[in-house]
C-alpha cells in the first residue's frame, strides 16, 4: 500500500508482478487507513482499518468492509463470501508479525 491519500492498494507477487486492487482514501497513522477494494467486480467496495493501542505490545485491529450496495444484486453474496475470508487474512497478518 502506498502510504498517502491517492496511493495504490496493491498485491505484489513473488515474481515482482504487481496488481492494483484499490486506492488509498484516508491515511491517518497511527489510527486509521481507508482504501477501496476492487475484487472480481466492476465497482469498488471500501475497507476501513482502525488501530487502537491497548497496551505497549498489544494493538486492537478493527476491519470494516463496506459499500457492498454498490454491487447491486450481487452485493450481499459477495459480502457473505468475504466475511468468511477476513479471519484468514487477519490471522496471516498476525502470524507474519509474530
Buried (B, 14 or more C-beta within 10 A) or exposed (E): EBEEBEBBBEEEEEEEEEEEBBBBBEBEEEEBBBBBBBEEBEEBBBBBBBBEEEEEEEEEEEEEBEBBEEBEEEBEEBBEEBEEEEEEEEEEEEEEEE
